[in-house]
């Protein structure tokens, strides 16, 4: 009987699997972040990137003129280049299909002007709007009718010009 009891206890130990210590495993997570050049365009402290704002031409010394507010560029580029594209022949068209041709110029920060037929290069890009020293200073676009106001038929004229902003790394 004594042997049977010892045998039963021994059998019980052989049937139960040995207890093993917990083994840790690991999974690696490899991360990759690619930052692309990004620039936002601000006018009057408002983000106008990929959108539009309106400008009304007014009679000034016999010509229809308007100048945009200053453009500010915010982002991670070192600088930007600008080009201007307009409707065919830079013409605004009235509801009666009358046409008003416009001449356009870049108005530089120093107040000088240059033709928009050529791009404007190396404009500063700031990390944030609060880093811009003077929100009133920046590149602008001036529009002026190619002929005197009285040579155009009455009506409302409209058209869309695009400022294309190309960042530099």
C-alpha positions as YAML, in Angstrom:
chain: A
units: angstrom
residues:
- id: 1
  name: UNK
  ca: [0.00, 0.00, 0.00]
- id: 2
  name: UNK
  ca: [2.84, 2.24, 0.81]
- id: 3
  name: UNK
  ca: [4.32, 1.54, -2.58]
- id: 4
  name: UNK
  ca: [1.02, 2.22, -4.32]
- id: 5
  name: UNK
  ca: [0.72, 5.61, -2.68]
- id: 6
  name: UNK
  ca: [4.26, 6.58, -3.62]
- id: 7
  name: UNK
  ca: [3.67, 5.31, -7.14]
- id: 8
  name: UNK
  ca: [0.43, 7.33, -7.41]
- id: 9
  name: UNK
  ca: [2.17, 10.49, -6.26]
- id: 10
  name: UNK
  ca: [4.99, 9.90, -8.73]
- id: 11
  name: UNK
  ca: [2.50, 9.33, -11.54]
- id: 12
  name: UNK
  ca: [0.75, 12.56, -10.65]
- id: 13
  name: UNK
  ca: [4.00, 14.51, -11.02]
- id: 14
  name: UNK
  ca: [4.82, 12.89, -14.33]
- id: 15
  name: UNK
  ca: [1.37, 13.70, -15.79]
- id: 16
  name: UNK
  ca: [1.53, 17.42, -14.83]
- id: 17
  name: UNK
  ca: [3.72, 19.37, -17.28]
- id: 18
  name: UNK
  ca: [6.56, 21.17, -15.73]
- id: 19
  name: UNK
  ca: [5.89, 24.90, -15.03]
- id: 20
  name: UNK
  ca: [8.00, 27.13, -17.24]
- id: 21
  name: UNK
  ca: [8.99, 30.73, -16.70]
- id: 22
  name: UNK
  ca: [7.19, 33.32, -18.93]
- id: 23
  name: UNK
  ca: [9.30, 34.27, -21.94]
- id: 24
  name: UNK
  ca: [9.01, 37.85, -23.32]
- id: 25
  name: UNK
  ca: [8.75, 38.44, -27.03]
- id: 26
  name: UNK
  ca: [9.14, 41.68, -28.90]
- id: 27
  name: UNK
  ca: [7.80, 43.34, -32.02]
- id: 28
  name: UNK
  ca: [9.70, 46.20, -33.60]
- id: 29
  name: UNK
  ca: [7.93, 49.17, -35.11]
- id: 30
  name: UNK
  ca: [9.96, 51.04, -37.68]
- id: 31
  name: UNK
  ca: [8.81, 54.63, -38.21]
- id: 32
  name: UNK
  ca: [9.38, 56.84, -41.22]
- id: 33
  name: UNK
  ca: [8.33, 60.47, -41.57]
- id: 34
  name: UNK
  ca: [8.86, 62.29, -44.83]
- id: 35
  name: UNK
  ca: [8.27, 66.02, -44.71]
- id: 36
  name: UNK
  ca: [7.45, 67.68, -48.00]
- id: 37
  name: UNK
  ca: [7.97, 71.34, -48.70]
- id: 38
  name: UNK
  ca: [4.87, 73.21, -47.68]
- id: 39
  name: UNK
  ca: [4.00, 76.88, -48.08]
- id: 40
  name: UNK
  ca: [0.79, 78.69, -47.20]
- id: 41
  name: UNK
  ca: [-0.16, 82.08, -48.68]
- id: 42
  name: UNK
  ca: [-1.59, 84.81, -46.44]
- id: 43
  name: UNK
  ca: [-3.24, 88.10, -47.36]
- id: 44
  name: UNK
  ca: [-4.44, 90.44, -44.59]
- id: 45
  name: UNK
  ca: [-3.56, 87.70, -42.05]
- id: 46
  name: UNK
  ca: [-5.98, 85.28, -43.75]
- id: 47
  name: UNK
  ca: [-4.93, 81.99, -45.31]
- id: 48
  name: UNK
  ca: [-5.80, 82.22, -49.02]
- id: 49
  name: UNK
  ca: [-3.85, 79.13, -50.10]
- id: 50
  name: UNK
  ca: [-5.71, 77.37, -52.94]
- id: 51
  name: UNK
  ca: [-8.60, 79.79, -52.61]
- id: 52
  name: UNK
  ca: [-9.51, 83.26, -53.88]
- id: 53
  name: UNK
  ca: [-10.06, 86.80, -52.68]
- id: 54
  name: UNK
  ca: [-11.73, 89.70, -54.47]
- id: 55
  name: UNK
  ca: [-10.26, 92.98, -55.56]
- id: 56
  name: UNK
  ca: [-12.23, 95.89, -57.02]
- id: 57
  name: UNK
  ca: [-10.68, 98.15, -59.64]
- id: 58
  name: UNK
  ca: [-11.46, 101.84, -59.23]
- id: 59
  name: UNK
  ca: [-10.94, 104.91, -61.39]
- id: 60
  name: UNK
  ca: [-7.64, 106.55, -60.54]
- id: 61
  name: UNK
  ca: [-6.41, 109.40, -62.75]
- id: 62
  name: UNK
  ca: [-8.52, 108.15, -65.66]
- id: 63
  name: UNK
  ca: [-7.47, 104.46, -65.44]
- id: 64
  name: UNK
  ca: [-9.05, 101.53, -63.65]
- id: 65
  name: UNK
  ca: [-6.54, 100.37, -61.04]
- id: 66
  name: UNK
  ca: [-6.19, 98.15, -57.98]
- id: 67
  name: UNK
  ca: [-3.32, 96.82, -55.92]
- id: 68
  name: UNK
  ca: [-3.51, 93.67, -53.84]
- id: 69
  name: UNK
  ca: [-2.62, 93.71, -50.17]
- id: 70
  name: UNK
  ca: [0.82, 92.32, -49.32]
- id: 71
  name: UNK
  ca: [1.35, 88.58, -49.72]
- id: 72
  name: UNK
  ca: [3.05, 86.67, -46.90]
- id: 73
  name: UNK
  ca: [4.46, 83.16, -47.25]
- id: 74
  name: UNK
  ca: [4.47, 80.79, -44.28]
- id: 75
  name: UNK
  ca: [6.02, 77.34, -44.32]
- id: 76
  name: UNK
  ca: [9.18, 75.28, -44.30]
- id: 77
  name: UNK
  ca: [10.68, 76.34, -47.66]
- id: 78
  name: UNK
  ca: [13.74, 78.57, -47.75]
- id: 79
  name: UNK
  ca: [12.13, 80.91, -50.30]
- id: 80
  name: UNK
  ca: [9.45, 81.06, -52.98]
- id: 81
  name: UNK
  ca: [9.21, 82.18, -56.59]
- id: 82
  name: UNK
  ca: [6.06, 83.73, -58.03]
- id: 83
  name: UNK
  ca: [4.48, 83.86, -61.43]
- id: 84
  name: UNK
  ca: [1.20, 85.41, -62.50]
- id: 85
  name: UNK
  ca: [-1.24, 83.97, -65.00]
- id: 86
  name: UNK
  ca: [-4.38, 85.67, -66.14]
- id: 87
  name: UNK
  ca: [-7.30, 85.19, -68.46]
- id: 88
  name: UNK
  ca: [-6.60, 85.31, -72.21]
- id: 89
  name: UNK
  ca: [-4.72, 88.50, -73.11]
- id: 90
  name: UNK
  ca: [-5.07, 89.64, -69.47]
- id: 91
  name: UNK
  ca: [-8.59, 90.79, -70.29]
- id: 92
  name: UNK
  ca: [-11.59, 91.24, -68.05]
- id: 93
  name: UNK
  ca: [-14.89, 90.57, -69.79]
- id: 94
  name: UNK
  ca: [-18.21, 92.33, -69.21]
- id: 95
  name: UNK
  ca: [-21.69, 90.83, -69.21]
- id: 96
  name: UNK
  ca: [-21.96, 92.21, -72.80]
- id: 97
  name: UNK
  ca: [-18.68, 90.55, -73.85]
- id: 98
  name: UNK
  ca: [-16.82, 93.86, -73.85]
- id: 99
  name: UNK
  ca: [-13.14, 93.51, -72.96]
- id: 100
  name: UNK
  ca: [-10.82, 95.49, -70.70]
- id: 101
  name: UNK
  ca: [-7.15, 94.67, -71.10]
- id: 102
  name: UNK
  ca: [-5.03, 95.01, -67.95]
- id: 103
  name: UNK
  ca: [-1.34, 95.64, -67.47]
- id: 104
  name: UNK
  ca: [0.09, 93.98, -64.38]
- id: 105
  name: UNK
  ca: [3.21, 94.62, -62.30]
- id: 106
  name: UNK
  ca: [4.83, 93.23, -59.16]
- id: 107
  name: UNK
  ca: [5.09, 95.88, -56.45]
- id: 108
  name: UNK
  ca: [8.23, 95.07, -54.49]
- id: 109
  name: UNK
  ca: [8.72, 95.63, -50.77]
- id: 110
  name: UNK
  ca: [10.87, 98.69, -51.58]
- id: 111
  name: UNK
  ca: [7.97, 100.18, -53.59]
- id: 112
  name: UNK
  ca: [9.58, 99.62, -56.99]
- id: 113
  name: UNK
  ca: [7.72, 97.79, -59.74]
- id: 114
  name: UNK
  ca: [8.61, 95.14, -62.29]
- id: 115
  name: UNK
  ca: [6.65, 93.38, -64.99]
- id: 116
  name: UNK
  ca: [4.74, 90.23, -64.16]
- id: 117
  name: UNK
  ca: [5.80, 88.92, -67.56]
- id: 118
  name: UNK
  ca: [8.76, 87.64, -65.57]
- id: 119
  name: UNK
  ca: [8.59, 85.66, -62.37]
- id: 120
  name: UNK
  ca: [9.63, 87.08, -59.05]
- id: 121
  name: UNK
  ca: [12.21, 85.00, -57.17]
- id: 122
  name: UNK
  ca: [13.71, 84.53, -53.73]
- id: 123
  name: UNK
  ca: [10.89, 85.85, -51.58]
- id: 124
  name: UNK
  ca: [11.24, 85.09, -47.88]
- id: 125
  name: UNK
  ca: [9.21, 82.35, -46.23]
- id: 126
  name: UNK
  ca: [8.55, 82.65, -42.50]
- id: 127
  name: UNK
  ca: [7.95, 79.76, -40.08]
- id: 128
  name: UNK
  ca: [4.75, 81.35, -38.73]
- id: 129
  name: UNK
  ca: [2.64, 84.44, -39.26]
- id: 130
  name: UNK
  ca: [3.85, 85.87, -35.94]
- id: 131
  name: UNK
  ca: [7.43, 85.79, -37.32]
- id: 132
  name: UNK
  ca: [6.58, 88.26, -40.13]
- id: 133
  name: UNK
  ca: [8.11, 91.62, -39.09]
- id: 134
  name: UNK
  ca: [5.49, 93.78, -40.84]
- id: 135
  name: UNK
  ca: [2.30, 92.26, -42.28]
- id: 136
  name: UNK
  ca: [1.80, 95.35, -44.46]
- id: 137
  name: UNK
  ca: [5.10, 94.82, -46.27]
- id: 138
  name: UNK
  ca: [5.41, 92.11, -48.87]
- id: 139
  name: UNK
  ca: [5.07, 91.56, -52.58]
- id: 140
  name: UNK
  ca: [1.89, 92.97, -54.15]
- id: 141
  name: UNK
  ca: [0.31, 92.87, -57.60]
- id: 142
  name: UNK
  ca: [-0.88, 96.06, -59.32]
- id: 143
  name: UNK
  ca: [-3.53, 95.98, -62.02]
- id: 144
  name: UNK
  ca: [-4.14, 98.95, -64.34]
- id: 145
  name: UNK
  ca: [-6.33, 99.22, -67.41]
- id: 146
  name: UNK
  ca: [-4.38, 99.58, -70.63]
- id: 147
  name: UNK
  ca: [-6.70, 102.37, -71.80]
- id: 148
  name: UNK
  ca: [-8.43, 105.26, -70.12]
- id: 149
  name: UNK
  ca: [-11.70, 104.57, -68.31]
- id: 150
  name: UNK
  ca: [-13.88, 106.53, -70.74]
- id: 151
  name: UNK
  ca: [-12.88, 104.28, -73.66]
- id: 152
  name: UNK
  ca: [-14.66, 101.25, -72.18]
- id: 153
  name: UNK
  ca: [-18.39, 100.59, -72.58]
- id: 154
  name: UNK
  ca: [-20.47, 100.71, -69.40]
- id: 155
  name: UNK
  ca: [-20.81, 97.43, -67.53]
- id: 156
  name: UNK
  ca: [-19.28, 95.18, -64.91]
- id: 157
  name: UNK
  ca: [-16.06, 93.48, -65.94]
- id: 158
  name: UNK
  ca: [-14.55, 90.42, -64.29]
- id: 159
  name: UNK
  ca: [-11.81, 87.85, -64.66]
- id: 160
  name: UNK
  ca: [-9.49, 85.71, -62.56]
- id: 161
  name: UNK
  ca: [-5.74, 85.99, -62.20]
- id: 162
  name: UNK
  ca: [-3.65, 83.33, -60.44]
- id: 163
  name: UNK
  ca: [-0.49, 83.82, -58.43]
- id: 164
  name: UNK
  ca: [1.51, 80.59, -58.72]
- id: 165
  name: UNK
  ca: [3.81, 80.07, -55.73]
- id: 166
  name: UNK
  ca: [6.76, 77.69, -56.21]
- id: 167
  name: UNK
  ca: [8.74, 76.83, -53.08]
- id: 168
  name: UNK
  ca: [12.52, 76.40, -53.06]
- id: 169
  name: UNK
  ca: [14.13, 73.89, -50.74]
...
